[in-house]
Amino acid sequence: MPSNWSVTHHHLAIRVRDLKTSIEFYRDVLGLELVRAVPDAENPTMVWFPGVQLIQKTNADTGEEGWRYAHLAFQTVNCANAVAELQARGLKFLPHEEGKPWFFFDPDGVLIELLP
């Protein structure tokens, strides 16, 4: 159990075959608010709804086991403490860039993002 930090669910990232169709489904059918689109709303490759990130599937994703699930993201109140404690427990993080989220894998290979 974390001692001086805690995590809450932030979002689940899913790769989709047709991003524009998925946007219409999540926005128009489910009624979720489109919060952000990258690079822009006209030609997005990634979009965010509350709790869900959709990523356009690419040819590089073909054949990749579990290609649909990009990552699960958690937010923490103290990222530095969380990373230090998890590393002390033997968790290995992917290379990290300053100002970016931290990434690591769960025991089944699911990529997890840790956000401040």
C-alpha positions in Angstrom: 0.0 0.0 0.0 1.4 3.4 -0.9 2.7 5.3 2.2 2.8 8.9 1.2 1.1 9.0 -2.2 -2.0 7.6 -3.8 -3.3 7.0 -7.3 -6.7 7.6 -8.9 -7.9 6.4 -12.3 -7.1 9.0 -15.0 -7.9 7.4 -18.3 -7.7 4.2 -20.4 -6.2 4.6 -23.9 -7.6 2.4 -26.7 -6.4 2.1 -30.3 -9.3 2.2 -32.8 -9.5 1.2 -36.4 -11.4 4.3 -37.5 -10.9 7.3 -35.2 -13.6 9.5 -36.9 -16.2 6.7 -36.5 -15.2 6.2 -32.9 -15.4 9.9 -32.2 -19.0 9.9 -33.6 -19.8 6.9 -31.4 -18.4 8.2 -28.1 -19.6 11.8 -28.7 -22.9 11.4 -30.5 -24.1 8.0 -29.3 -22.8 7.9 -25.7 -22.9 11.7 -25.3 -19.4 12.1 -23.9 -17.7 15.5 -24.3 -14.7 15.6 -26.6 -12.1 17.3 -24.4 -9.0 17.4 -26.6 -7.8 16.4 -30.1 -4.2 16.1 -31.4 -3.0 17.5 -33.6 -6.4 19.2 -34.2 -10.1 18.5 -34.4 -10.2 18.3 -38.2 -7.5 15.7 -38.6 -7.0 14.0 -35.2 -4.7 11.0 -34.5 -5.6 11.0 -30.8 -8.6 12.3 -28.9 -9.6 12.5 -25.2 -13.0 12.1 -23.7 -13.5 12.0 -19.9 -11.6 8.9 -18.7 -10.9 7.6 -22.3 -8.2 8.3 -24.8 -8.7 7.0 -28.4 -5.7 6.5 -30.6 -5.8 5.9 -34.4 -4.5 2.4 -35.1 -1.6 2.4 -37.5 0.1 -0.2 -39.7 2.8 -0.5 -37.0 0.1 -1.9 -34.6 -0.8 -4.8 -37.0 0.2 -8.1 -35.5 1.0 -6.6 -32.1 -0.6 -8.7 -29.4 -3.2 -6.7 -27.5 -2.9 -3.8 -30.0 -6.2 -2.3 -28.9 -5.1 -1.3 -25.4 -2.5 1.3 -25.5 -2.2 2.0 -21.8 -4.0 2.6 -18.5 -3.3 5.9 -16.8 -3.3 6.8 -13.1 -2.8 10.2 -11.5 -0.9 10.6 -8.2 -0.7 13.4 -5.7 3.1 13.0 -5.4 4.7 11.6 -8.5 8.2 11.8 -7.2 7.4 9.9 -4.0 5.4 7.3 -6.0 8.2 6.7 -8.5 10.8 6.4 -5.7 8.7 4.0 -3.7 7.8 1.9 -6.7 11.5 1.8 -7.8 12.4 0.7 -4.3 10.0 -2.2 -4.7 11.9 -3.3 -7.8 9.6 -1.7 -10.5 11.5 -0.7 -13.6 10.3 2.4 -15.4 10.8 3.1 -19.1 13.2 5.9 -20.0 11.8 9.2 -18.7 11.9 12.7 -20.1 11.6 15.6 -17.6 8.1 17.1 -17.6 6.5 14.0 -19.1 4.5 11.2 -17.5 6.2 8.1 -16.2 5.6 4.7 -17.8 6.0 1.1 -16.6 4.5 -2.4 -17.2 2.2 -4.4 -14.9 3.0 -8.2 -14.5 1.0 -9.0 -17.6 2.7 -6.4 -19.8 0.0 -3.8 -19.7 1.6 -0.4 -20.1 0.8 2.0 -17.2 1.1 5.7 -17.3 1.7 7.6 -14.0 0.7 11.3 -14.2 1.4 14.0 -11.6 
